[in-house]
Amino acid sequence: MRLNKGCKVDFRDCITCILKNIGATIMGVKPAELRNIRFNNSEIWDRCKSTILAYDQIEMIELNKKDNRKQVLFYHEAALDQQLRKAEVLKFLKKHGYPQKYNLKSYLNCLVKRLRSNDFPHEIGLFFGYPLKDVLGFMGYSDLEVTYSKEWKIYGDKAISLLQQKRFELAREYFNKRIDKIKEIEQLHNVI
């Protein structure tokens, strides 16, 4: 979310911008989102956080704060847990230094530690719900060729990946149409 200093920015503008970017995650279709947020007023940001966290399935982890910017990992707890419990995802993450005994909190702690380091953890695509074949291809662990690029690079057969992208897009569109219709943004639960 980028807010121009010359714009009149209020709570409604800020929360609407954030929500429209994470709508697929709020709906539980996309397990997680990593967003860079710029805020000019910490009170507005605090109110945005409270509004988002009022929905009991959404959690957030604030990362790498610098001046009036920060990275925030938003995640839908049940959807992320389901995504990470997939056998092939667990096997890959364990092989790449994640705890041998699965626990959502410990896996998130490991990811956050890596996000705060100098080496970006490209396995984060699995937390976002991207197909394993695409994460493997992006990380150089597969000889599949890039066949398409939209929200992420797709490697090999496009069908599964495009279906997943379509699910994310439809969830965002549905959420955004609903969010535009509510009068009190704090009533987020009415959108879902």
C-alpha positions as CSV (number, residue, x, y, z in Angstrom):
1,M,0.0,0.0,0.0
2,R,1.5,3.3,-1.0
3,L,0.1,6.5,0.4
4,N,1.1,9.8,-1.2
5,K,2.0,12.5,1.2
6,G,-0.1,15.0,-0.7
7,C,-3.3,12.8,-0.5
8,K,-5.8,13.2,2.2
9,V,-5.6,9.7,3.8
10,D,-8.1,8.5,6.3
11,F,-8.8,5.2,8.0
12,R,-11.3,4.1,5.3
13,D,-8.8,4.6,2.5
14,C,-6.1,2.7,4.3
15,I,-8.1,-0.3,5.4
16,T,-9.9,-0.6,2.1
17,C,-6.5,-0.6,0.2
18,I,-5.1,-3.3,2.6
19,L,-8.2,-5.4,2.5
20,K,-8.5,-5.4,-1.3
21,N,-4.9,-6.6,-1.5
22,I,-5.4,-9.5,1.0
23,G,-9.0,-10.4,0.1
24,A,-8.2,-13.9,-1.2
25,T,-6.4,-14.6,2.1
26,I,-9.2,-13.3,4.2
27,M,-11.5,-15.6,2.4
28,G,-9.2,-18.6,3.0
29,V,-8.5,-19.2,-0.7
30,K,-4.9,-18.0,-0.6
31,P,-3.1,-19.1,2.6
32,A,-0.9,-16.1,3.0
33,E,0.2,-12.7,1.6
34,L,3.4,-10.7,2.1
35,R,2.7,-7.0,1.6
36,N,4.8,-3.8,1.9
37,I,2.8,-1.2,3.7
38,R,3.6,2.5,3.9
39,F,1.7,4.4,6.6
40,N,1.8,8.1,7.5
41,N,-0.1,7.8,10.8
42,S,0.6,5.0,13.3
43,E,-2.9,5.5,14.8
44,I,-4.5,4.7,11.5
45,W,-2.2,1.7,11.1
46,D,-3.1,0.5,14.6
47,R,-6.8,0.8,13.8
48,C,-6.3,-1.1,10.5
49,K,-4.6,-3.9,12.4
50,S,-7.4,-4.1,15.0
51,T,-10.0,-4.2,12.2
52,I,-8.2,-7.0,10.3
53,L,-7.5,-9.0,13.5
54,A,-11.1,-8.9,14.6
55,Y,-11.6,-11.7,12.1
56,D,-10.5,-14.7,14.1
57,Q,-8.9,-16.7,11.2
58,I,-6.6,-13.9,10.1
59,E,-3.2,-13.3,11.7
60,M,-0.4,-11.0,10.8
61,I,3.3,-10.7,11.6
62,E,5.0,-7.4,11.2
63,L,8.5,-7.6,9.7
64,N,11.4,-5.3,8.7
65,K,10.0,-1.9,9.9
66,K,11.9,1.0,8.3
67,D,10.7,4.6,8.8
68,N,7.0,4.6,7.9
69,R,7.2,1.3,6.0
70,K,7.0,-2.3,7.0
71,Q,6.5,-5.7,5.5
72,V,3.6,-7.6,6.9
73,L,2.8,-11.3,6.5
74,F,-0.9,-11.8,6.6
75,Y,-2.2,-15.4,6.8
76,H,-5.4,-17.3,7.2
77,E,-4.6,-19.8,10.0
78,A,-6.7,-22.7,8.8
79,A,-5.9,-22.3,5.1
80,L,-2.1,-22.1,5.8
81,D,-2.2,-25.0,8.2
82,Q,-3.9,-27.1,5.5
83,Q,-1.4,-26.0,2.8
84,L,1.6,-26.8,4.9
85,R,0.3,-30.2,6.0
86,K,0.4,-31.5,2.4
87,A,2.8,-34.4,2.4
88,E,4.9,-33.1,-0.5
89,V,5.1,-29.6,1.0
90,L,6.1,-30.9,4.4
91,K,8.8,-33.2,2.9
92,F,10.3,-30.3,0.9
93,L,10.2,-27.8,3.8
94,K,11.8,-30.4,6.2
95,K,14.5,-31.1,3.7
96,H,15.2,-27.3,3.6
97,G,15.7,-26.7,7.3
98,Y,12.2,-26.5,8.7
99,P,11.5,-28.4,11.9
100,Q,11.1,-32.2,11.5
101,K,8.0,-32.1,13.7
102,Y,5.3,-30.0,12.0
103,N,3.7,-27.2,14.0
104,L,2.2,-24.1,12.3
105,K,3.8,-21.7,14.7
106,S,7.3,-23.2,14.5
107,Y,7.1,-23.2,10.7
108,L,6.0,-19.5,10.7
109,N,8.9,-18.7,13.2
110,C,11.3,-20.4,10.8
111,L,10.0,-18.4,7.8
112,V,10.0,-15.1,9.7
113,K,13.6,-15.7,10.8
114,R,14.5,-16.3,7.1
115,L,12.5,-13.2,6.0
116,R,14.5,-11.1,8.5
117,S,17.8,-12.4,7.2
118,N,19.6,-11.2,4.1
119,D,18.6,-14.3,2.0
120,F,15.0,-14.2,0.8
121,P,13.3,-17.5,1.4
122,H,11.9,-18.4,-2.0
123,E,10.0,-21.4,-0.4
124,I,7.6,-18.7,0.8
125,G,5.7,-19.5,-2.4
126,L,4.4,-22.6,-0.7
127,F,3.0,-20.5,2.1
128,F,1.3,-18.4,-0.5
129,G,-0.4,-21.6,-2.0
130,Y,1.7,-21.8,-5.2
131,P,2.1,-25.3,-6.6
132,L,5.2,-27.1,-5.5
133,K,6.4,-27.6,-9.1
134,D,6.5,-23.8,-9.6
135,V,8.4,-23.2,-6.3
136,L,10.8,-26.0,-7.3
137,G,11.3,-24.5,-10.7
138,F,11.8,-21.0,-9.4
139,M,14.4,-22.2,-6.9
140,G,16.3,-24.1,-9.6
141,Y,15.4,-27.6,-8.3
142,S,13.6,-28.6,-11.4
143,D,14.5,-28.7,-15.1
144,L,11.0,-27.6,-16.1
145,E,10.9,-24.5,-18.3
146,V,8.9,-21.4,-17.5
147,T,5.7,-21.7,-19.5
148,Y,3.8,-18.7,-18.2
149,S,4.1,-15.8,-15.8
150,K,1.4,-13.8,-14.1
151,E,1.2,-13.6,-10.3
152,W,4.2,-16.0,-10.2
153,K,6.3,-17.9,-12.7
154,I,4.7,-21.1,-13.8
155,Y,7.0,-24.1,-14.8
156,G,5.9,-27.0,-16.9
157,D,2.3,-27.9,-17.3
158,K,0.2,-24.7,-16.9
159,A,-3.1,-26.3,-16.1
160,I,-2.9,-26.7,-12.3
161,S,-1.1,-23.4,-11.8
162,L,-3.6,-21.4,-13.9
163,L,-6.4,-23.0,-12.0
164,Q,-4.9,-21.9,-8.7
165,Q,-4.3,-18.3,-10.1
166,K,-7.9,-18.2,-11.2
167,R,-9.1,-19.3,-7.7
168,F,-7.1,-16.4,-6.2
169,E,-8.4,-13.9,-8.8
170,L,-12.1,-14.9,-8.3
171,A,-11.8,-14.7,-4.5
172,R,-10.3,-11.2,-4.8
173,E,-13.0,-10.1,-7.2
174,Y,-15.7,-11.4,-5.0
175,F,-14.2,-9.9,-1.9
176,N,-13.6,-6.5,-3.5
177,K,-17.2,-6.3,-4.8
178,R,-18.5,-7.1,-1.3
179,I,-16.1,-4.7,0.5
180,D,-17.3,-1.8,-1.8
181,K,-20.9,-2.4,-0.7
182,I,-20.5,-2.2,3.1
183,K,-20.9,1.0,4.9
184,E,-18.9,0.3,8.1
185,I,-15.6,-1.3,7.2
186,E,-15.2,-2.5,10.8
187,Q,-18.0,-5.0,9.9
188,L,-15.5,-7.0,7.9
189,H,-17.1,-10.3,9.0
190,N,-20.2,-9.3,6.9
191,V,-18.1,-9.5,3.7
192,I,-16.9,-13.1,4.2
